[in-house]
Amino acid sequence: AGCCGPINLKLCTPTPCTTAFPYHAKIKGLDMCFKKQQLSKAKSGPCDSWCTTSLAADDGCGGCCGPVHKKLCTPCSNKAFPYHAKIKGLDICFKEQKFAKANSGPCDSWCTTSPAADDGCAGCCGPINLKLCTPTPCTTVFPYHAKIKGLDICFQEQKFAKAKFGPCDSWCSTSPAANDGSAGSCGPIHKKLCTPCTNKLFPYHARIKGVDICFKEQKLAKANSGPCDSW
C-alpha cells in the first residue's frame, strides 16, 4: 500500500555516475557522484569521496578540494575498466585501482579512450585500436563484451568473452537474432537477453507481474522481493 513511497521515486533512471563513484545526488541542480551511499544521501563528503560531471560545480568548501576540473567524473564508462588515470595527457582506464594508481598494468588490465595513446612497451600490447575503451552495451552483471557473428554478446567472465563461448548462465545477448551456439540448449533466446537494469547500483533483474524490477543483490532478485532501498 505504498509503504516504499511514491513510485516515481523508485524509477531506475540511469545516472551519469561511474563504477568507482556510483552513488548519485543532485546538488544545486548539478550531478554529483559519491563512493558511498551515506555520503550521497548527506550530499557531502571528503574531497576524495566524490566527483562531478560539470565544471559549474563547486566543492562547498571554498575550493578546498582543488580545481573543479580535477574533480570531474572520469571518462571510463566501460564497466570492465572503471579506474581512471591520466598518462601523457591521455585517458587510460584500468580494471583495478592499484594499476590506475601505478599508471601501469598488464596488457589486459587497461584500455584507452584515444587512438593517440601508446602502451608504453613499444607495441607489445598489440594495435592501439584494439585497446580502445568503446563503451559496450553490456551490463554490470555481464560486463565482458564479445562480438559474435556481428552481434553483441556479454559474459560474466573475461575468459568466456575471449573464448566467445561459455556456460548458459555465463552470458546474455542484446539481440533476439542471436543463438547459443549449442542448438538451443540454453533455452529460448528471449530469455537470454541482457536485462534492462542499466543502473549500476541495481544490476539484478526480476520480472514481477510483467514489470521489470531491478535489485541491488542477486538473492533479492531471485526472491522477487526486498527492502524499499534494495530495488
Secondary structure, 3 states (H helix, E strand, C coil): CCCCCCHHHHCCCCCCCCCCCCEEEEECCEEEEECCHHHHHHCCCCHHHEEECCCCCCCCCCCCCCCHHHHECCCCCCCCCCEEEEECCEEEEECCHHHHHHCCCCHHHEEECCCCCCCCCCCCCCCHHHHECCCCCCCCCCCEEEEECCEEEEECCHHHHHHCCCCHHHEEECCCCCCCCCCCCCCCHHHHECCCCCCCCCCEEEEECCEEEEECCHHHHHHCCCCHHHC
